[in-house]
Amino acid sequence: MAQHISPYHAPDFFTDALAKGRHRDIVGGRWEETGNFQMELLIEAGLMPRHHLLDIGAGSLRLGCLAAPYLDPGHYWATDLSGALMQRGYQAEIADKSHLSPKQLIEDANFNFPGIPDTITHAICFAVFTHLPANHLRRALIQARARFPSLQKFLFTCFLAPDAAQSLQPFRQVDGVVTHDTRAPYHMLAEDILHLSRASGFAVTQHQMWLPRGQVLFTATPA
């Protein structure tokens, strides 16, 4: 069986999951807990209704169903590998659609951010780089720095291994998830994340807090 960079990249993964009505399950479960937590992180990072938010890897809008009504109309944008997943979330989870047009849900497999306006002030990429090799983090950071001149903060999460030796082996995170260096879910070294962020034009902070499934939060600020 061919190994894909993540389960989400397997052929027909989204088609099969959506046919089974699993739009909430396939983004990791813990729907309300994780969505509320993401919203709290953004507000603590200074997100206000007048700001413009980009939700990268938005899935079925677990965050979007909270962020879109909080923000001024039209100020929430989302990207994901699967446009169909976002559209299902839009239909099923967005109660008041007056703040969000489905045209603001952009399918994007390569962090190119096509059609996203340059007014974005805040971006969040939650539980996405945990399922992608490290070069995807570098690409997302470089693209965000180049595309969004008004960007103030970019929040993202990763799994970490404690040191170089242990990074070469499967590592059990505090919440029980076993991560790997060459297959999903992926872990990285904190030093590598800090280097990639700085080399991409950001100052970066690693936060010491507990996140769902043992992820670690980083906040990148344009240098």
PyMOL commands that set and color helices and strands:
alter all, ss='L'
color gray80, all
select helices_A, chain A and resi 7-9+13-19+25-27+31-44+64-70+83-93+97-99+102-104+129-131+134-147+164-167+190-199+212-214
alter helices_A, ss='H'
color red, helices_A
select strands_A, chain A and resi 53-56+76-80+105-107+122-125+153-160+171-172+178-179+187-188+202-206+216-222
alter strands_A, ss='S'
color yellow, strands_A
deselect
rebuild
show_as cartoon
